[in-house]
Amino acid sequence: MNELNTTSLEKSKAIKLAYNDYGSGQPIILIHGWPLNRVMWEYQVDVLVDSGYRVISYDRRGFGQSSKPWGGYDYDSLATDLNDIIETLKLENVILVGFSMGGGEVARFIGNYGTSSIAKAVLVSSVTPYMLKTKNNDAVDASVFEGMKEGISKNRPQFFKDFGKNFYNYDSFKDERISKAMLKLTWNLALQGSRKATLDCVDSFGKTDFREDCKKFDIPTLIVHGDEDQIVPIDVSAKKAKDLIPNSKLEVVKGAPHGLMITHHEEFNSILLDFLK
């Protein structure tokens, strides 16, 4: 495991980000979803390294083995952490791959820092462009996010046990595409995040508007989403992102849930490699 110090927006406290750095060639940064960490990419890392890429995956602040500060879970801070990784490792011609909440980091990074160091972007089951239902955005009602926070506050382990089943549409696949052991691993990864980070990030991914960020994409962008996603419905996310992001391509994985990088990893890896090449 490697550790990297970031120029945290909380200037008085250093933030350490845990990351893995494998392979050589064009760099790919894998940005995990909520409430997991970099371990979620295990079906992708080997394939990408073997295909000739340098693969960097890191734990978002508050999750996995990274520092768990009390604050800084807004997307401006998270984009700063991503920028620090790119600058500290002196990366150029980078491919950003963001899953779910991680798609928000990709969007806000491009919105705040541009694409001078970025070659391509990939949004997987992403929360972009705007999850919250408002007068001018037909999406997810705020009560859903408040209900999530209430469930986490009352009984975090039980909430994530139930959440994991919806994450993978477990009742539809069971041992065909997702095992009980993988469900348990997902539960364990979720509980490695701090309670504070887990709660704060619900507001971040649920209530951050990325519509203006999406308009600033000026690089080839792949959007991948399952049409059976119960966590981030495709109609309020990927289909809208496709309309906002110039030069983007939407690939719909038929029958796939939110956690398609595991349940449909062969299909997803094939789509990803075709786009990268």
N, C-alpha and C positions, 0 to 999 in steps of 0.2 A: 504494500500500500504506500502511495505517495501522499504528501501533504503540501498544500499551497496556501500561503497567506494572501488574503485579499485586502484591498484598500477599502475596507468597510465604510459604509456611510455613517456607521456609529464609530466616529474617529477614535474614541478612547479605547476601543476594544478590537484586538486582532481577531479575525475570523479565519479558521483553518478549514480548508476544503479537502476531503479525502478523495483521491482519484486513482484510477488505473490508467496506464499508458503502455499500449502494446503495439508491436509491429512498426513498419516504416512505410513511407509513401505519403500520398495525400492524406491530410488529417481529417478525421471524422470525430465530432464531439457528440456523444449520446447523452441526452438530458432526460432523466427519468420522470415518471409521473408521480402524482400524489396517491397514496401515502407511502410509496415504496422508496427504493434507493437504487444504486447502480447495479446491484445484483440482478435486477429484472431483465437486463440485456443479455443474459448468458446464452441464449439461442442465436444472438446476432454477432457477438464479439468474435468468436472463432471464425465464422464465415467471412466476416469483413477482413480480419487480419490475413486469413488464407487467400483472400482475393487481392491482397497487395496494398491494403490501406493501413495507416496509423490510426489506431482506435483509442480514443480517450473517453472514459466514462467517469462521472464524478457524482458524489452525493451532494445534493442541494443543502445549504445551511439548514440546520434543524433536523436533518435526517441522516440515517446510516451512521457513518463514522466521522462525519463533519462536526464542526462546532455547533452548539445549540444555544445561540444567544437568545435573549428575551424578545428581541424585535428584529426588524429588517426583513420581513416576509412579504413586503410589497414588491411589485414587479420591477420598479426602478432599481431597488437594491439587488434583486436577483439577477437582473441584467448586468449590473456592475460586477457581480461575482463572475459571471460568464466572461465579461470583457477582461477581467483580471487573469483568468485562465489563459485566454488567447494571447494577451500581452506578455505574461510571465513566461509562457512556453514558446514565445516568439513564433506563433503559428500564422501561416499565410495560406490562401487558397483553401479555406476551411469549408467543410460540409457540416451544417448543423442539422441534427436530427432530434426533434422534440416530441416526446410522447405525452399526450393528455395535458396536464399542467405544464409540462416541459415545452409544449408548443407555444405557450405564452411567453416563455423566456426567449424563444427564437424571435417571435414577433416584436417584443419590446426591445430586444437587443438591436434589431434592424431599425426600429423606430428611433432609438436613441443614438446609436453608433454608426449606422449605415452599413454598407456592404463592401468596403474597400478590402477587407480581409476574408470575405465570404464568397465562395464559388456557387454553392447550391444550398437549398433548404428543403427539409422534409418535415411535414407535420403529420403525426400519427395519432389517430383518435383524439385530436387536439381540441382544446377549449376555445380556440380562436373561431370567429372574431369577437363574440360577446355573448356570454351565457345568460345574462340577467334579462328578464322580461321587463321592458319599459314601454313608454308610450310610443316610441319609434323603433322598438326591437321586439319582435315576437319570438320569445325564447322561454327560458325556465323561470317559473315564479320564485320570488325571493323566499317564500316559505319552505321551499325544498332545501335551500342552503341553511336556513335557520334550523330546520329539522335535523340536518346532518350534524350541526354543531351541538344541538341538544343531545343527540344520541351519543356523540363522542364524550360530552361532559358527564353524562350519567354513567356510562359503562363502555369505555373505549374498547376493551378486548371483545365484548359481545358485538359492538357496532361493526368492528372490522371483520369479525367472523361472518356476519350477515352480508356485509359489503362485498367480501371476496366472492361469494356465490354469484352476485349480480355482475361483478367485474368480469367474470368468465362465462356468464350464462350457464352455470354449473348444472342446473337441473335439465338443461337441453342436451348437454354433452356427456356429463358424468365422466366415466373412465375412458370414453372414446377419445376425447381431445384434452381433457383436464383431469388430473388425478387428485385424490384426497391429499396426497403428499404435497402436491404443488399448491393446493389451497392452504395447507398448513404453513408452507414456506412463505407465501404471500402474507399471511397473518403475522408471522414472525417479523418480516421486513417492515410491515406497517407499525408494529409496536416498537421498533427501534427509533422511530421519530419521536421527538419530544411532544408532550401534550400541547404545549403552547404553539409550537410550529404547526402542528396538525390542525389546530383550531384556526389560527390566523390565516393559513393558506386556503381554507374554505372560502373566506371572504375574498382573497386575492384571485383565485381562479374563477370564482362564481360571479364576481362583481367588477372585474376589470374590463374596460372597453378597449379592444385592440383594433377597432375598425380603421383608425387613422394609421396605425402601425402597418397594417396589412397593405395599405395603399402605397407604402414606401418600399415594398419588395421590388427589386429590379434585377433579380437573378432567377434562374430556373428553379421552380418550386414544385415539389411533389406532395400531394395531399392523399393520405391513405386512411380509410375509415371503414368499419364494418357496418353493414346495414341493419344489424341486430344489436347495436350498441345501446345498452340500457342505462349507461352512466352519462355519456355525452351524446345525445341523439343526433344522428347525422343531419337531420333537416335544419337544426339550429346552429350547426357548426360547420362541417366540411363543405356542404353545398353553398353556404353563404360565403365561406372563405374563398372558394373557387371563383365566385363572382367578383370579389374584392381584390384578389391578388393577381397582378398582371403576370402573364407567362406561366400560369400554374396549370397543373394536370391533376385531376381527381381520379384515383383508383378506388373503386368500391369492392371490398372483399365480401362476397355473398355469404350470408349466414354467420358472419363473424361478430363476436362480442367486442366489448371495450378492450380487453386484454388480448388482442389478436396476435401480438408479438410472441405469445406463448401458444395459444390454442391453434393458431393458423401460421405458425412460424415458417413453415416451408413456403407457403404462398406469399407471405409478407417478404421473406428474404429474397425471393425471386423478383418480386416487384421492385424492391429496393435496389438490388444489384443492377437490374436493367436500367433504372434511372441513373444510377451513379456512372455507369459505363457509357 
